[in-house]
């Protein structure tokens, strides 16, 4: 048996304020004794809640370890993605199950929609709590529809009309190396991926690479028809860095030569104050819940952004994307 522990919305595409407050919907599946039973019980809740609230948290003891997590996700009929053209360091844990972003525990990771800095992104994403954090370490989430509505309409129009240009300069010792980003040390494979994904690229010297790609800033959800804020401008923009580091980089490099940055799609600079307003809107919609071992959080990646709170002690959250 299973029980929903939050008010459920009644109609696809009609998430009310009370529904957003229920994000994520909590579903108790502790009575399920194996993965097959969890899958069977989970399907109805996914169909009911994923396109309305946008996120479902399954609490179960039957998913015990990474193989069981992978089996659960694959049993839902999902074709899992490789983490190619990634922007953060991760480790492959099992098949197409990865670690969550491996940034130092004392740093927060800003809320974002997975891979919204490119034109190939997962529509669904799962997080599995293999080791519950000792202190902190929550995965905050936020409704991307509510973020869109909260942002100043003038900023929304500017982003929508001009779109965004993400620029990355891969230099040894700065940011994630291109070999890790593309999961290969073969330059021909990198070039093939970039051409297929409509990513501009230029090799510089023996081991330096520059890439750029024009991308969306907002989207209309294909199932609900709602507008969502869907980009990582506030993450890629140089204003996301600590002030001293930011100013040092700006003294060394032009805007399009920074290790990573984002411009308007026409190449114009985005003001720091604009991104500060975006960050404030995202922060205002943030929701937190505590992790327990065995938890699986399933998100519609277009409807819900996610991040990471600082933590101490052990923590292992695995990720799968489809």
C-alpha positions in Angstrom: 0.0 0.0 0.0 1.0 3.6 -0.4 -0.2 6.9 0.9 0.1 10.5 -0.4 1.1 12.8 2.5 0.4 16.1 0.7 -2.6 17.7 -1.0 -2.8 16.6 -4.6 -3.8 18.9 -7.4 -6.8 18.0 -9.4 -6.0 19.0 -13.0 -2.9 18.7 -15.2 -1.4 22.1 -15.8 -3.3 23.8 -13.1 -0.9 23.9 -10.2 -2.3 26.3 -7.5 -0.4 28.1 -4.8 -1.3 25.3 -2.3 0.0 22.7 -4.8 3.3 24.4 -5.0 3.6 24.5 -1.3 3.2 20.7 -1.4 6.4 20.4 -3.6 7.5 17.7 -3.5 4.5 15.4 -3.0 5.5 12.8 -0.3 4.5 9.3 -1.0 5.1 6.6 1.6 5.9 3.3 0.0 7.5 1.6 3.1 4.9 -1.2 2.9 6.4 -2.3 -0.5 8.8 -5.1 0.1 10.7 -5.2 -3.3 11.6 -3.0 -6.2 8.8 -4.4 -8.4 6.2 -3.5 -5.9 7.7 0.0 -5.5 7.5 0.5 -9.3 3.9 -0.7 -9.5 2.9 1.6 -6.7 4.9 4.6 -8.0 3.4 4.7 -11.4 0.0 6.1 -10.4 1.6 8.8 -8.3 3.9 9.8 -11.1 1.0 10.0 -13.6 -1.0 12.0 -11.1 1.5 14.5 -9.8 4.5 14.9 -12.0 3.0 17.4 -14.5 1.1 19.3 -11.8 3.3 19.6 -8.7 6.4 18.7 -10.7 8.1 16.5 -8.1 7.4 13.4 -6.1 9.4 12.1 -3.1 9.1 8.3 -2.7 10.0 7.0 0.8 10.8 3.4 0.7 13.2 0.8 2.3 12.9 -1.6 -0.7 15.4 0.5 -2.9 18.5 -0.5 -1.0 21.6 0.4 -3.0 22.6 1.7 -6.4 21.6 -1.5 -8.4 18.1 -1.3 -7.0 17.9 2.4 -7.8 19.0 1.8 -11.4 16.5 -1.1 -11.7 13.7 1.1 -10.3 14.3 3.9 -12.9 14.8 1.5 -15.8 11.6 -0.4 -14.8 9.7 2.9 -15.4 10.6 2.6 -19.1 13.1 5.4 -19.1 16.1 5.5 -21.5 18.8 6.9 -19.3 21.2 9.6 -20.5 25.0 9.8 -20.4 26.3 12.9 -18.7 27.9 14.4 -21.8 28.8 18.1 -22.1 28.5 18.4 -18.4 29.3 21.5 -16.5 30.3 20.1 -13.1 32.5 17.3 -11.8 30.7 13.9 -11.3 31.6 10.3 -11.1 30.0 7.4 -12.9 28.8 5.1 -10.1 26.9 2.4 -12.0 25.9 2.2 -15.7 24.2 5.6 -16.3 23.9 6.4 -12.6 26.2 9.3 -11.5 27.2 11.0 -8.3 25.6 14.3 -7.6 27.8 17.3 -8.3 31.1 16.9 -6.5 31.7 20.4 -5.1 33.2 21.0 -1.7 30.7 20.3 1.1 30.9 23.8 2.6 29.5 25.4 -0.7 25.9 25.6 -1.7 25.0 24.7 -5.3 22.5 27.2 -6.8 19.1 26.1 -7.8 19.0 25.2 -11.5 17.3 23.0 -14.1 19.6 20.2 -15.2 21.6 21.0 -18.4 19.5 24.1 -19.2 22.7 25.7 -20.5 22.4 23.6 -23.7 19.7 22.4 -26.1 19.9 18.8 -25.0 18.5 18.3 -21.6 16.8 15.5 -19.6 13.0 15.8 -19.2 13.1 13.8 -16.0 15.7 13.4 -13.3 15.9 11.1 -10.2 17.9 11.5 -7.0 18.6 8.6 -4.7 19.7 8.9 -1.1 22.3 6.2 -0.6 23.8 7.8 2.4 21.7 10.4 4.2 23.6 13.6 5.1 24.6 13.9 8.7 23.9 17.6 8.8 22.5 19.9 6.1 22.9 18.6 2.6 19.3 19.0 1.5 18.4 19.1 -2.2 16.4 22.3 -2.4 13.8 22.5 -5.2 11.7 25.3 -6.7 8.8 25.5 -9.2 10.1 26.9 -12.5 6.6 28.2 -13.4 6.5 30.3 -10.2 10.0 31.6 -10.8 9.0 32.7 -14.3 6.0 34.6 -13.0 8.0 36.2 -10.2 10.7 37.6 -12.4 10.2 41.2 -13.7 8.3 41.0 -17.0 10.7 43.4 -18.6 13.6 41.0 -17.8 11.6 38.1 -19.0 10.9 39.8 -22.4 14.6 40.7 -22.8 15.7 37.1 -22.1 13.0 35.6 -24.3 13.7 37.9 -27.3 17.5 37.9 -27.2 18.0 34.3 -25.8 21.4 33.4 -24.3 24.9 32.6 -25.5 26.9 30.3 -23.2 30.7 30.6 -23.7 33.2 28.2 -22.1 37.0 28.4 -22.3 38.7 25.1 -21.3 42.2 25.9 -20.0 44.4 23.5 -17.9 43.8 24.1 -14.3 40.7 26.3 -14.7 37.2 24.8 -14.3 36.3 21.3 -15.6 38.7 20.1 -18.3 37.3 19.4 -21.8 38.2 15.7 -21.5 35.9 15.4 -18.5 33.1 17.5 -20.0 33.0 15.4 -23.2 33.9 12.1 -21.6 36.7 11.6 -24.1 40.3 12.6 -24.8 39.8 12.3 -28.5 39.5 15.7 -30.2 37.7 14.2 -33.2 35.0 12.9 -30.9 34.6 16.3 -29.3 34.2 17.9 -32.7 31.7 15.4 -33.8 29.6 16.0 -30.6 29.7 19.7 -31.1 28.6 19.6 -34.7 25.8 17.2 -33.8 24.6 19.5 -31.0 25.1 22.8 -32.8 27.8 23.9 -30.5 30.5 26.2 -31.9 34.1 25.3 -31.1 37.7 26.4 -31.6 40.9 24.7 -30.6 43.6 26.9 -29.2 47.1 25.6 -28.9 47.6 21.9 -28.0 45.2 21.5 -25.2 42.8 24.5 -25.0 39.3 24.6 -26.3 36.6 27.3 -26.6 32.9 26.4 -27.1 29.8 28.6 -27.5 26.1 27.8 -27.9 23.0 29.9 -28.3 20.2 28.5 -26.2 16.7 29.2 -24.9 16.0 31.2 -21.8 12.4 30.2 -21.3 10.3 27.3 -22.5 6.6 26.3 -22.9 6.1 23.0 -21.2 5.1 20.4 -23.9 2.5 18.7 -21.7 1.0 21.5 -19.6 1.5 24.5 -22.0 2.8 26.6 -19.1 5.8 28.9 -19.4 8.9 28.0 -17.3 12.1 29.8 -16.6 14.7 27.4 -18.1 18.3 28.5 -18.2 21.5 28.7 -16.2 22.4 32.3 -16.7 22.6 33.0 -13.0 25.0 30.0 -12.6 27.3 30.6 -15.6 27.5 34.4 -15.3 30.7 35.7 -13.8 28.6 37.5 -11.1 28.0 34.1 -9.5 31.6 34.0 -8.3 33.0 35.3 -5.1 33.8 39.1 -5.6 37.6 38.8 -5.3 37.8 35.9 -7.7 35.3 37.5 -10.1 37.2 40.8 -10.3 40.6 39.0 -10.7 39.2 37.0 -13.7 37.7 40.1 -15.2 41.1 41.8 -15.0 42.7 38.8 -16.8 40.0 38.0 -19.5 37.4 39.7 -21.7 33.8 38.7 -21.1 33.9 36.0 -23.8 37.3 34.7 -22.7 36.4 33.9 -19.1 36.5 30.2 -18.1 32.7 30.2 -18.3 30.2 33.0 -18.8 26.9 33.8 -20.4 25.9 36.7 -22.7 22.7 37.6 -24.4 22.3 35.6 -27.6 23.4 38.6 -29.7 26.6 38.9 -27.7 25.6 41.7 -25.4 26.7 41.6 -21.8 24.1 40.8 -19.1 24.3 43.2 -16.1 25.1 41.9 -12.7 22.0 43.6 -11.3 19.8 41.7 -13.7 21.1 38.3 -12.5 20.8 39.5 -8.9 17.0 39.9 -9.5 16.8 36.5 -11.1 18.6 34.9 -8.1 16.3 36.6 -5.7 13.2 35.3 -7.6 14.6 31.8 -7.5 15.5 32.0 -3.8 12.0 33.1 -3.0 10.5 29.9 -4.4 13.0 27.5 -2.7 11.6 24.5 -0.8 13.5 22.1 1.5 12.9 18.6 2.8 15.1 16.3 4.8 16.7 13.2 3.1 16.3 9.7 4.5 18.2 6.7 3.3 16.4 5.0 0.5 14.5 8.1 -0.6 14.0 8.7 -4.4 13.1 12.1 -5.6 11.7 12.3 -9.1 11.4 15.7 -10.8 10.1 17.0 -14.1 13.2 18.8 -15.1 11.3 21.6 -16.9 8.9 22.3 -14.1 11.3 22.1 -11.1 14.8 23.4 -10.4 17.1 21.8 -7.9 20.3 22.6 -6.0 22.3 21.5 -2.9 22.7 23.0 0.6 26.1 22.9 2.4 26.7 19.8 4.6 29.0 18.2 7.0 29.8 14.5 7.4 29.0 11.7 5.0 26.5 12.2 2.1 25.9 10.3 -1.1 23.1 11.2 -3.4 23.0 9.4 -6.8 21.5 10.8 -10.0 19.9 9.4 -13.1 18.6 11.4 -16.0 16.3 10.5 -18.9 
